[in-house]
Amino acid sequence: MDTPQSRLPTEARRAEIVAAVLHLAATQSPAHITTGDIAGELGFTQGAVFRHFPSKDAIWLAVLAWVDAELIAALERAAQEGRTPLDGLERVFMAHIRFVMAWPGVPRILFHDLQRPDDTPLKQRVRQLLGRYRQILARLFDAAARQGQVGGGLDTHAAATLFIGTIQGLVMQSMLAASPSGVEDEARRVLVLYLRAIQEPS
């Protein structure tokens, strides 16, 4: 249980709670995760959870903040490591796939909240994440166009939508299969088709 000796600084304890949610979401529906489950995962009381987060929604927002920071950082690194803009796009694509493979609870959390009909703070946070994601892709598309690596007149907005949507489709299929095995190989095959399509003249 949470004792004075085991108490961590607030930020460290909040990070532990976020990690516990991600771990739980990897094997069960986020809709069924309770604060009691989170407390049990960490070995302390629900009261200890609520000392660091005022509500369950606040916990989900903290989880999405973590996803936003970690995923965008991984994508930025991948984009910068590219030898060419198209190589950067390939690296970003695979970095996203590997992130989901490493954190299978993340898509469960995202898809769960997006099913709600109202415009929640969680949905707003996801839109912000997607906006930053699109900025990374836009830089790569613009650089590729300047270097003549993509077809003339490429609709970069549609290309970004297809890029992200393709990854979401791959992730959804891996969830339906109840196993991430093979998703990386499938992603590489799909990526070949995507890159070929954006290199052709519009």
Helices and strands as residue ranges (DSSP letters): H 10-25, G 30-32, H 35-42, H 46-52, H 56-81, H 85-102, H 105-114, H 121-146, H 156-176, H 183-199
